[in-house]
Amino acid sequence: MCSAEPINCFPMLVNILSNTFLRLFNSTARIRVWNEPFSRTQNPDLKRDDFLICLSYMLILAAGLPPYFAVSSMEDYKVKSM
């Protein structure tokens, strides 16, 4: 019915339960549920934009973390910990 991953199985479970309740109330309507956890971008510009956003975020993160660790070590040195 669905793969063992919860992200894929939950929509199927909702679909089965919803349609079961509809049948219990003698309804002819049906509910369809689908799941697409990852967007499928075919446009190369969107892929490039996603890449540039991720790259800029990683560069900011890489530039900001080393000073944090250096300040932490200097504070440890000042209070003579360890």
N, CA, C and O atoms as a GROMACS GRO file, in nm:
protein
  328
    1MET      N    1   0.082  -0.119   0.000
    1MET     CA    2   0.000   0.000   0.000
    1MET      C    3   0.086   0.125   0.000
    1MET      O    4   0.062   0.217  -0.078
    2CYS      N    5   0.188   0.130   0.087
    2CYS     CA    6   0.279   0.244   0.091
    2CYS      C    7   0.414   0.196   0.144
    2CYS      O    8   0.423   0.087   0.202
    3SER      N    9   0.515   0.276   0.125
    3SER     CA   10   0.647   0.237   0.177
    3SER      C   11   0.649   0.253   0.328
    3SER      O   12   0.557   0.310   0.387
    4ALA      N   13   0.752   0.203   0.390
    4ALA     CA   14   0.759   0.200   0.536
    4ALA      C   15   0.794   0.336   0.596
    4ALA      O   16   0.789   0.353   0.718
    5GLU      N   17   0.830   0.431   0.513
    5GLU     CA   18   0.868   0.563   0.564
    5GLU      C   19   0.743   0.640   0.607
    5GLU      O   20   0.645   0.643   0.533
    6PRO      N   21   0.745   0.701   0.725
    6PRO     CA   22   0.626   0.772   0.774
    6PRO      C   23   0.582   0.888   0.685
    6PRO      O   24   0.463   0.918   0.676
    7ILE      N   25   0.678   0.953   0.618
    7ILE     CA   26   0.641   1.067   0.534
    7ILE      C   27   0.555   1.023   0.415
    7ILE      O   28   0.476   1.101   0.363
    8ASN      N   29   0.572   0.899   0.372
    8ASN     CA   30   0.493   0.848   0.260
    8ASN      C   31   0.367   0.776   0.306
    8ASN      O   32   0.267   0.774   0.234
    9CYS      N   33   0.370   0.718   0.424
    9CYS     CA   34   0.260   0.634   0.468
    9CYS      C   35   0.145   0.714   0.530
    9CYS      O   36   0.030   0.672   0.520
   10PHE      N   37   0.174   0.827   0.592
   10PHE     CA   38   0.069   0.903   0.660
   10PHE      C   39  -0.040   0.951   0.564
   10PHE      O   40  -0.158   0.938   0.597
   11PRO      N   41  -0.008   1.007   0.447
   11PRO     CA   42  -0.116   1.048   0.356
   11PRO      C   43  -0.203   0.931   0.311
   11PRO      O   44  -0.323   0.947   0.293
   12MET      N   45  -0.143   0.814   0.292
   12MET     CA   46  -0.222   0.698   0.254
   12MET      C   47  -0.316   0.656   0.368
   12MET      O   48  -0.431   0.619   0.343
   13LEU      N   49  -0.269   0.663   0.490
   13LEU     CA   50  -0.353   0.631   0.604
   13LEU      C   51  -0.470   0.729   0.614
   13LEU      O   52  -0.583   0.687   0.642
   14VAL      N   53  -0.444   0.857   0.593
   14VAL     CA   54  -0.551   0.957   0.596
   14VAL      C   55  -0.652   0.928   0.486
   14VAL      O   56  -0.773   0.940   0.507
   15ASN      N   57  -0.605   0.892   0.370
   15ASN     CA   58  -0.693   0.861   0.258
   15ASN      C   59  -0.782   0.741   0.290
   15ASN      O   60  -0.903   0.745   0.267
   16ILE      N   61  -0.724   0.636   0.343
   16ILE     CA   62  -0.801   0.515   0.375
   16ILE      C   63  -0.906   0.545   0.482
   16ILE      O   64  -1.021   0.505   0.468
   17LEU      N   65  -0.865   0.615   0.588
   17LEU     CA   66  -0.960   0.647   0.695
   17LEU      C   67  -1.072   0.740   0.647
   17LEU      O   68  -1.188   0.720   0.682
   18SER      N   69  -1.038   0.838   0.568
   18SER     CA   70  -1.139   0.933   0.518
   18SER      C   71  -1.241   0.863   0.431
   18SER      O   72  -1.362   0.883   0.446
   19ASN      N   73  -1.194   0.781   0.341
   19ASN     CA   74  -1.287   0.710   0.253
   19ASN      C   75  -1.370   0.607   0.329
   19ASN      O   76  -1.484   0.582   0.293
   20THR      N   77  -1.313   0.548   0.434
   20THR     CA   78  -1.390   0.455   0.517
   20THR      C   79  -1.503   0.527   0.588
   20THR      O   80  -1.616   0.477   0.591
   21PHE      N   81  -1.474   0.643   0.644
   21PHE     CA   82  -1.580   0.721   0.710
   21PHE      C   83  -1.687   0.766   0.611
   21PHE      O   84  -1.805   0.770   0.645
   22LEU      N   85  -1.646   0.801   0.490
   22LEU     CA   86  -1.745   0.841   0.389
   22LEU      C   87  -1.836   0.723   0.354
   22LEU      O   88  -1.957   0.741   0.339
   23ARG      N   89  -1.780   0.604   0.342
   23ARG     CA   90  -1.862   0.487   0.311
   23ARG      C   91  -1.957   0.454   0.426
   23ARG      O   92  -2.069   0.410   0.403
   24LEU      N   93  -1.911   0.476   0.550
   24LEU     CA   94  -1.997   0.450   0.666
   24LEU      C   95  -2.121   0.540   0.665
   24LEU      O   96  -2.228   0.499   0.710
   25PHE      N   97  -2.105   0.660   0.613
   25PHE     CA   98  -2.217   0.754   0.608
   25PHE      C   99  -2.290   0.750   0.473
   25PHE      O  100  -2.364   0.843   0.440
   26ASN      N  101  -2.270   0.644   0.396
   26ASN     CA  102  -2.337   0.621   0.268
   26ASN      C  103  -2.317   0.734   0.168
   26ASN      O  104  -2.410   0.775   0.100
   27SER      N  105  -2.198   0.783   0.161
   27SER     CA  106  -2.167   0.889   0.066
   27SER      C  107  -2.104   0.828  -0.058
   27SER      O  108  -2.035   0.726  -0.050
   28THR      N  109  -2.126   0.890  -0.172
   28THR     CA  110  -2.064   0.843  -0.296
   28THR      C  111  -1.937   0.920  -0.328
   28THR      O  112  -1.865   0.886  -0.421
   29ALA      N  113  -1.909   1.023  -0.251
   29ALA     CA  114  -1.789   1.104  -0.274
   29ALA      C  115  -1.665   1.028  -0.227
   29ALA      O  116  -1.672   0.943  -0.139
   30ARG      N  117  -1.553   1.062  -0.285
   30ARG     CA  118  -1.426   1.002  -0.246
   30ARG      C  119  -1.324   1.114  -0.225
   30ARG      O  120  -1.329   1.217  -0.292
   31ILE      N  121  -1.234   1.091  -0.133
   31ILE     CA  122  -1.127   1.186  -0.107
   31ILE      C  123  -0.997   1.128  -0.161
   31ILE      O  124  -0.964   1.012  -0.134
   32ARG      N  125  -0.925   1.208  -0.236
   32ARG     CA  126  -0.796   1.166  -0.288
   32ARG      C  127  -0.688   1.244  -0.216
   32ARG      O  128  -0.696   1.367  -0.202
   33VAL      N  129  -0.586   1.174  -0.170
   33VAL     CA  130  -0.475   1.236  -0.100
   33VAL      C  131  -0.347   1.199  -0.173
   33VAL      O  132  -0.329   1.084  -0.213
   34TRP      N  133  -0.259   1.296  -0.192
   34TRP     CA  134  -0.130   1.266  -0.253
   34TRP      C  135  -0.023   1.343  -0.178
   34TRP      O  136  -0.050   1.442  -0.110
   35ASN      N  137   0.096   1.296  -0.191
   35ASN     CA  138   0.208   1.353  -0.119
   35ASN      C  139   0.326   1.366  -0.213
   35ASN      O  140   0.362   1.272  -0.283
   36GLU      N  141   0.386   1.484  -0.213
   36GLU     CA  142   0.508   1.507  -0.288
   36GLU      C  143   0.604   1.579  -0.196
   36GLU      O  144   0.609   1.702  -0.196
   37PRO      N  145   0.682   1.504  -0.116
   37PRO     CA  146   0.764   1.567  -0.013
   37PRO      C  147   0.874   1.656  -0.068
   37PRO      O  148   0.916   1.752  -0.002
   38PHE      N  149   0.922   1.628  -0.187
   38PHE     CA  150   1.028   1.708  -0.246
   38PHE      C  151   0.976   1.767  -0.376
   38PHE      O  152   0.926   1.696  -0.463
   39SER      N  153   0.990   1.898  -0.388
   39SER     CA  154   0.940   1.962  -0.509
   39SER      C  155   1.027   1.920  -0.627
   39SER      O  156   1.149   1.910  -0.616
   40ARG      N  157   0.963   1.897  -0.736
   40ARG     CA  158   1.035   1.855  -0.856
   40ARG      C  159   1.051   1.975  -0.947
   40ARG      O  160   0.963   2.008  -1.026
   41THR      N  161   1.165   2.040  -0.935
   41THR     CA  162   1.190   2.159  -1.015
   41THR      C  163   1.261   2.118  -1.143
   41THR      O  164   1.369   2.059  -1.139
   42GLN      N  165   1.202   2.150  -1.252
   42GLN     CA  166   1.262   2.123  -1.382
   42GLN      C  167   1.335   2.245  -1.436
   42GLN      O  168   1.416   2.235  -1.528
   43ASN      N  169   1.305   2.361  -1.378
   43ASN     CA  170   1.365   2.484  -1.425
   43ASN      C  171   1.507   2.496  -1.370
   43ASN      O  172   1.524   2.498  -1.248
   44PRO      N  173   1.610   2.506  -1.456
   44PRO     CA  174   1.748   2.515  -1.405
   44PRO      C  175   1.773   2.643  -1.328
   44PRO      O  176   1.860   2.646  -1.241
   45ASP      N  177   1.697   2.749  -1.357
   45ASP     CA  178   1.716   2.874  -1.282
   45ASP      C  179   1.677   2.856  -1.136
   45ASP      O  180   1.742   2.910  -1.047
   46LEU      N  181   1.571   2.780  -1.110
   46LEU     CA  182   1.530   2.755  -0.973
   46LEU      C  183   1.634   2.672  -0.899
   46LEU      O  184   1.663   2.697  -0.782
   47LYS      N  185   1.690   2.574  -0.968
   47LYS     CA  186   1.794   2.492  -0.905
   47LYS      C  187   1.917   2.576  -0.874
   47LYS      O  188   1.978   2.561  -0.768
   48ARG      N  189   1.952   2.665  -0.965
   48ARG     CA  190   2.067   2.752  -0.943
   48ARG      C  191   2.041   2.847  -0.826
   48ARG      O  192   2.129   2.870  -0.744
   49ASP      N  193   1.919   2.901  -0.820
   49ASP     CA  194   1.884   2.990  -0.709
   49ASP      C  195   1.888   2.917  -0.575
   49ASP      O  196   1.938   2.970  -0.476
   50ASP      N  197   1.837   2.795  -0.572
   50ASP     CA  198   1.842   2.715  -0.450
   50ASP      C  199   1.987   2.689  -0.408
   50ASP      O  200   2.022   2.697  -0.291
   51PHE      N  201   2.070   2.659  -0.508
   51PHE     CA  202   2.211   2.634  -0.480
   51PHE      C  203   2.278   2.759  -0.424
   51PHE      O  204   2.355   2.750  -0.328
   52LEU      N  205   2.251   2.875  -0.484
   52LEU     CA  206   2.314   2.998  -0.437
   52LEU      C  207   2.267   3.036  -0.297
   52LEU      O  208   2.346   3.086  -0.217
   53ILE      N  209   2.141   3.014  -0.267
   53ILE     CA  210   2.090   3.042  -0.133
   53ILE      C  211   2.159   2.952  -0.031
   53ILE      O  212   2.202   2.999   0.074
   54CYS      N  213   2.168   2.824  -0.062
   54CYS     CA  214   2.235   2.730   0.030
   54CYS      C  215   2.383   2.763   0.045
   54CYS      O  216   2.439   2.756   0.155
   55LEU      N  217   2.447   2.799  -0.066
   55LEU     CA  218   2.589   2.834  -0.061
   55LEU      C  219   2.612   2.958   0.024
   55LEU      O  220   2.704   2.961   0.106
   56SER      N  221   2.530   3.060   0.005
   56SER     CA  222   2.548   3.182   0.083
   56SER      C  223   2.522   3.155   0.232
   56SER      O  224   2.593   3.208   0.317
   57TYR      N  225   2.424   3.074   0.263
   57TYR     CA  226   2.397   3.039   0.403
   57TYR      C  227   2.516   2.965   0.463
   57TYR      O  228   2.556   2.993   0.576
   58MET      N  229   2.573   2.872   0.390
   58MET     CA  230   2.687   2.796   0.441
   58MET      C  231   2.810   2.886   0.458
   58MET      O  232   2.885   2.868   0.554
   59LEU      N  233   2.830   2.982   0.368
   59LEU     CA  234   2.944   3.073   0.382
   59LEU      C  235   2.928   3.162   0.504
   59LEU      O  236   3.025   3.186   0.577
   60ILE      N  237   2.808   3.211   0.528
   60ILE     CA  238   2.783   3.292   0.647
   60ILE      C  239   2.806   3.210   0.772
   60ILE      O  240   2.866   3.256   0.869
   61LEU      N  241   2.757   3.086   0.770
   61LEU     CA  242   2.775   2.998   0.884
   61LEU      C  243   2.922   2.966   0.906
   61LEU      O  244   2.969   2.966   1.020
   62ALA      N  245   2.995   2.941   0.799
   62ALA     CA  246   3.138   2.909   0.810
   62ALA      C  247   3.217   3.029   0.858
   62ALA      O  248   3.318   3.013   0.927
   63ALA      N  249   3.173   3.149   0.824
   63ALA     CA  250   3.245   3.269   0.868
   63ALA      C  251   3.210   3.304   1.012
   63ALA      O  252   3.291   3.367   1.081
   64GLY      N  253   3.094   3.266   1.060
   64GLY     CA  254   3.050   3.306   1.193
   64GLY      C  255   3.086   3.210   1.304
   64GLY      O  256   3.096   3.252   1.419
   65LEU      N  257   3.105   3.084   1.274
   65LEU     CA  258   3.129   2.986   1.380
   65LEU      C  259   3.270   2.988   1.439
   65LEU      O  260   3.282   2.979   1.561
   66PRO      N  261   3.377   2.999   1.362
   66PRO     CA  262   3.512   2.996   1.423
   66PRO      C  263   3.534   3.104   1.529
   66PRO      O  264   3.594   3.074   1.632
   67PRO      N  265   3.490   3.230   1.508
   67PRO     CA  266   3.509   3.327   1.616
   67PRO      C  267   3.435   3.288   1.744
   67PRO      O  268   3.482   3.317   1.854
   68TYR      N  269   3.323   3.224   1.731
   68TYR     CA  270   3.248   3.180   1.849
   68TYR      C  271   3.331   3.082   1.931
   68TYR      O  272   3.338   3.093   2.054
   69PHE      N  273   3.394   2.987   1.864
   69PHE     CA  274   3.476   2.890   1.935
   69PHE      C  275   3.602   2.956   1.993
   69PHE      O  276   3.647   2.920   2.102
   70ALA      N  277   3.659   3.052   1.920
   70ALA     CA  278   3.778   3.120   1.968
   70ALA      C  279   3.746   3.201   2.093
   70ALA      O  280   3.824   3.200   2.189
   71VAL      N  281   3.634   3.272   2.095
   71VAL     CA  282   3.595   3.350   2.212
   71VAL      C  283   3.569   3.258   2.329
   71VAL      O  284   3.605   3.290   2.443
   72SER      N  285   3.509   3.145   2.304
   72SER     CA  286   3.482   3.049   2.410
   72SER      C  287   3.613   2.998   2.471
   72SER      O  288   3.623   2.986   2.593
   73SER      N  289   3.714   2.970   2.388
   73SER     CA  290   3.842   2.922   2.441
   73SER      C  291   3.914   3.031   2.518
   73SER      O  292   3.977   3.004   2.620
   74MET      N  293   3.904   3.155   2.471
   74MET     CA  294   3.970   3.265   2.542
   74MET      C  295   3.906   3.286   2.679
   74MET      O  296   3.975   3.314   2.777
   75GLU      N  297   3.774   3.273   2.687
   75GLU     CA  298   3.707   3.287   2.817
   75GLU      C  299   3.750   3.175   2.911
   75GLU      O  300   3.770   3.197   3.030
   76ASP      N  301   3.764   3.055   2.857
   76ASP     CA  302   3.812   2.944   2.940
   76ASP      C  303   3.954   2.970   2.989
   76ASP      O  304   3.988   2.938   3.102
   77TYR      N  305   4.037   3.029   2.900
   77TYR     CA  306   4.176   3.060   2.937
   77TYR      C  307   4.181   3.166   3.046
   77TYR      O  308   4.262   3.158   3.138
   78LYS      N  309   4.092   3.267   3.035
   78LYS     CA  310   4.091   3.376   3.133
   78LYS      C  311   4.051   3.329   3.272
   78LYS      O  312   4.109   3.372   3.372
   79VAL      N  313   3.953   3.241   3.279
   79VAL     CA  314   3.908   3.192   3.410
   79VAL      C  315   3.991   3.071   3.456
   79VAL      O  316   3.966   3.014   3.562
   80LYS      N  317   4.088   3.032   3.376
   80LYS     CA  318   4.179   2.921   3.405
   80LYS      C  319   4.105   2.792   3.436
   80LYS      O  320   4.133   2.723   3.534
   81SER      N  321   4.008   2.762   3.346
   81SER     CA  322   3.935   2.636   3.363
   81SER      C  323   4.022   2.521   3.315
   81SER      O  324   4.105   2.538   3.225
   82MET      N  325   4.004   2.409   3.374
   82MET     CA  326   4.080   2.286   3.348
   82MET      C  327   4.215   2.302   3.396
   82MET      O  328   4.296   2.210   3.384
   0.00000   0.00000   0.00000
